[in-house]
Amino acid sequence: THFGFRDVPLARKQGLVDDVFHKVADRYDLMNDLMSAGMHRLWKDALISMLRPPHHHAFHHLDVAGGTGDIAFRVLQAGGPRTAVTILDINGDMLRVGRERAGDKYGERLRFVQGNAETLPLPSSTYDAYTIAFGIRNVPDIPAALREAYRVLRRGGRFLCLEFSRVDVPLLDAFYDAYSFNVIPGLGRLVTGDGEPYRYLVESIRKFPTPDAFTDMITEAGFARASYRPLSGGIVAIHSGWKV
Ligand code: SAM
């Protein structure tokens, strides 16, 4: 199969993204560990320490593009008995793997919803926090997803986004380029039998707005005090905003 993601019209992009995650759902968690050499775990932990879910009062959390549950499980473990998490993802296969991983460990505190980040099937002004980790890059209409994040958050609620960013450390950038273009698709082919989805992954990282441009987009969606923090020399960044 050949995806040919270059210059795909936005309207068709979602279908291609869905194909990628249908294909890799069952090996998704293994691939994350292999490709990031386990670093995605540290980045996800950093996101949770910025979020700091409360131990004693009620906390309604929404994790969009939540896939197989990595962020949601961490929020549930860091929070208290009144922390509840909704995982939303467009892809039923990713959600299935997430349900299997969760088992009945979290009961009523964890809910799965299939839906699109651009048009959330969820009520307005409801959630205390919204996270999206390695997801917004895949969404065709990013401003729409940001507006929806703003809509579903209650006043005082926080938006946090973990995403690949721009490496701006000399030598690390050259190493990172070589790694992304040569190692990642090869690893992808080895483990899932197809390198093309992973070429898409690398390409989508390059196309994503710079951290400053993305900060401006967050502000345009209505958020206050939009800012970001680069991690690991800018391989990833955490963007933050508040609904006030
Ligand atoms: N957040 C998880 C993590 O960090 O491991 C999963 C990230 S995975 C790279 C990207 C996820 O975004 C996939 O599960 C995919 O189905 C989902 N996705 C892609 N487009 C979406 C959309 N328009 N709305 C909601 N989820 C979407």
Boltz pocket constraint, residues with backbone or C-beta under 6 A from the ligand:
constraints:
  - pocket:
      binder: B
      contacts: [[A, 14], [A, 17], [A, 18], [A, 21], [A, 64], [A, 65], [A, 66], [A, 67], [A, 68], [A, 69], [A, 70], [A, 71], [A, 88], [A, 89], [A, 90], [A, 91], [A, 94], [A, 115], [A, 116], [A, 117], [A, 118], [A, 132], [A, 133], [A, 134], [A, 135], [A, 138], [A, 139], [A, 140]]
      max_distance: 6.0
